[in-house]
Amino acid sequence: MNKVKTLTSDADLFTAALLQYEVQIWGRTVDDVLVLLQENGLITKFSNNQIVVNGHRFVRDECVVRIEMPAEDVS
């Protein structure tokens, strides 16, 4: 069974980029419902303001970055 981990810190994003983890990018609707914007992408660049996944730019404060991990790897 896989667990979902939300990546929030620079260290989390750097690790995901370095190890080429496939990430999911989620956004929120006006009703505060999460919607999937990008599935199974690789982080190619990130800064304090944005994340670039598969050539698409996302505003860091307006999205949620998640990865799926095997249950034994989640800490």
Backbone as CSV, one residue per row, in Angstrom:
resi,resn,N_x,N_y,N_z,CA_x,CA_y,CA_z,C_x,C_y,C_z
1,MET,0.844,-1.184,0.000,0.000,0.000,0.000,0.883,1.240,0.000
2,ASN,0.620,2.163,-0.895,1.410,3.374,-0.993,0.858,4.467,-0.090
3,LYS,1.759,5.298,0.388,1.398,6.461,1.194,1.678,7.703,0.370
4,VAL,0.926,8.745,0.620,1.123,10.013,-0.070,1.845,10.959,0.876
5,LYS,2.904,11.597,0.371,3.651,12.571,1.166,3.568,13.917,0.460
6,THR,3.238,14.953,1.220,3.207,16.312,0.694,4.578,16.935,0.875
7,LEU,5.110,17.497,-0.198,6.426,18.125,-0.171,6.248,19.618,0.051
8,THR,6.808,20.136,1.140,6.623,21.549,1.451,7.933,22.316,1.568
9,SER,8.960,21.671,2.048,10.222,22.387,2.288,11.117,22.355,1.057
10,ASP,12.102,23.255,1.042,13.096,23.241,-0.028,13.836,21.909,-0.052
11,ALA,14.113,21.359,1.119,14.823,20.076,1.200,13.998,18.958,0.569
12,ASP,12.692,18.947,0.818,11.811,17.946,0.207,11.825,18.059,-1.316
13,LEU,11.698,19.280,-1.812,11.671,19.497,-3.259,13.020,19.171,-3.897
14,PHE,14.108,19.546,-3.226,15.447,19.251,-3.739,15.661,17.744,-3.833
15,THR,15.264,17.024,-2.791,15.410,15.560,-2.789,14.602,14.931,-3.911
16,ALA,13.359,15.384,-4.088,12.510,14.845,-5.152,13.107,15.123,-6.530
17,ALA,13.677,16.319,-6.701,14.299,16.663,-7.983,15.562,15.837,-8.214
18,LEU,16.393,15.728,-7.186,17.658,15.012,-7.297,17.447,13.524,-7.583
19,LEU,16.504,12.917,-6.880,16.247,11.487,-7.036,15.234,11.192,-8.142
20,GLN,14.782,12.232,-8.812,13.835,12.133,-9.914,12.567,11.364,-9.541
21,TYR,12.015,11.732,-8.385,10.721,11.187,-7.995,9.644,11.796,-8.882
22,GLU,8.671,10.989,-9.268,7.530,11.510,-10.003,6.588,12.179,-9.006
23,VAL,6.246,13.427,-9.282,5.405,14.195,-8.369,4.056,14.481,-9.011
24,GLN,3.105,14.788,-8.168,1.790,15.238,-8.595,1.639,16.681,-8.128
25,ILE,1.072,17.522,-8.985,0.799,18.907,-8.623,-0.711,19.069,-8.508
26,TRP,-1.145,19.550,-7.363,-2.562,19.752,-7.090,-2.823,21.237,-6.886
27,GLY,-3.969,21.689,-7.366,-4.409,23.066,-7.149,-5.747,23.056,-6.435
28,ARG,-6.168,24.239,-6.025,-7.450,24.358,-5.327,-8.427,25.188,-6.149
29,THR,-9.684,24.752,-6.140,-10.740,25.511,-6.809,-11.210,26.622,-5.882
30,VAL,-12.123,27.430,-6.374,-12.706,28.502,-5.564,-13.394,27.919,-4.329
31,ASP,-13.936,26.712,-4.461,-14.623,26.042,-3.355,-13.665,25.286,-2.447
32,ASP,-12.353,25.484,-2.646,-11.296,24.858,-1.840,-11.241,23.336,-2.016
33,VAL,-11.555,22.876,-3.216,-11.477,21.461,-3.549,-10.175,21.224,-4.309
34,LEU,-9.427,20.190,-3.924,-8.183,19.877,-4.625,-8.465,19.247,-5.980
35,VAL,-7.751,19.729,-7.006,-7.855,19.159,-8.349,-6.450,18.861,-8.851
36,LEU,-6.303,17.765,-9.555,-5.013,17.354,-10.090,-4.673,18.189,-11.311
37,LEU,-3.525,18.876,-11.263,-3.084,19.711,-12.377,-2.028,19.027,-13.231
38,GLN,-1.155,18.261,-12.590,-0.064,17.568,-13.297,0.190,16.247,-12.590
39,GLU,0.232,15.176,-13.351,0.459,13.855,-12.770,1.776,13.284,-13.283
40,ASN,2.499,12.629,-12.404,3.725,11.899,-12.752,4.744,12.762,-13.512
41,GLY,5.050,13.912,-12.938,6.033,14.799,-13.550,7.308,14.852,-12.737
42,LEU,8.366,15.334,-13.375,9.660,15.497,-12.705,9.920,16.976,-12.458
43,ILE,10.399,17.283,-11.265,10.766,18.654,-10.940,12.082,18.972,-11.630
44,THR,12.079,20.000,-12.469,13.306,20.392,-13.163,13.912,21.654,-12.563
45,LYS,13.095,22.430,-11.852,13.587,23.659,-11.240,12.583,24.098,-10.184
46,PHE,13.075,24.733,-9.124,12.163,25.344,-8.169,12.851,26.528,-7.512
47,SER,12.047,27.447,-7.022,12.540,28.610,-6.298,11.561,28.883,-5.162
48,ASN,11.747,30.007,-4.486,10.814,30.361,-3.416,9.413,30.629,-3.953
49,ASN,9.328,30.990,-5.237,8.049,31.400,-5.806,7.397,30.391,-6.730
50,GLN,8.193,29.545,-7.374,7.610,28.659,-8.374,8.280,27.297,-8.414
51,ILE,7.575,26.371,-9.056,8.079,25.019,-9.289,7.868,24.730,-10.772
52,VAL,8.878,24.163,-11.413,8.758,23.778,-12.825,8.744,22.255,-12.888
53,VAL,7.662,21.721,-13.426,7.478,20.278,-13.566,7.131,19.992,-15.023
54,ASN,7.972,19.197,-15.662,7.767,18.849,-17.081,7.557,20.091,-17.953
55,GLY,8.290,21.161,-17.651,8.205,22.378,-18.453,7.056,23.303,-18.110
56,HIS,6.191,22.912,-17.179,5.055,23.740,-16.767,5.398,24.427,-15.450
57,ARG,5.118,25.723,-15.382,5.412,26.493,-14.172,4.172,26.553,-13.279
58,PHE,4.404,26.363,-11.982,3.338,26.434,-10.994,3.766,27.384,-9.890
59,VAL,2.845,28.223,-9.431,3.121,29.124,-8.315,3.129,28.286,-7.047
60,ARG,4.231,28.365,-6.341,4.443,27.481,-5.192,3.386,27.662,-4.100
61,ASP,2.975,28.911,-3.846,1.979,29.164,-2.800,0.564,28.748,-3.199
62,GLU,0.358,28.449,-4.488,-0.975,28.129,-4.970,-1.156,26.656,-5.343
63,CYS,-0.160,25.833,-5.041,-0.279,24.414,-5.390,0.236,23.537,-4.253
64,VAL,-0.097,22.270,-4.359,0.350,21.253,-3.413,1.136,20.227,-4.214
65,VAL,2.348,19.912,-3.752,3.196,18.936,-4.435,3.184,17.656,-3.609
66,ARG,2.868,16.552,-4.248,2.784,15.268,-3.541,3.532,14.186,-4.292
67,ILE,3.998,13.189,-3.539,4.571,11.985,-4.128,3.920,10.784,-3.456
68,GLU,3.879,9.686,-4.182,3.420,8.425,-3.605,4.644,7.593,-3.290
69,MET,4.686,7.065,-2.072,5.829,6.282,-1.620,5.344,4.962,-1.046
70,PRO,6.151,3.920,-1.175,5.806,2.680,-0.472,5.699,2.953,1.027
71,ALA,4.787,2.288,1.688,4.497,2.551,3.103,5.737,2.462,3.981
72,GLU,6.661,1.562,3.695,7.839,1.394,4.560,8.832,2.537,4.429
73,ASP,8.743,3.365,3.359,9.676,4.466,3.160,9.222,5.767,3.786
74,VAL,7.974,5.864,4.233,7.435,7.105,4.766,7.881,7.260,6.219
75,SER,8.412,8.442,6.521,8.831,8.700,7.916,8.067,9.846,8.511
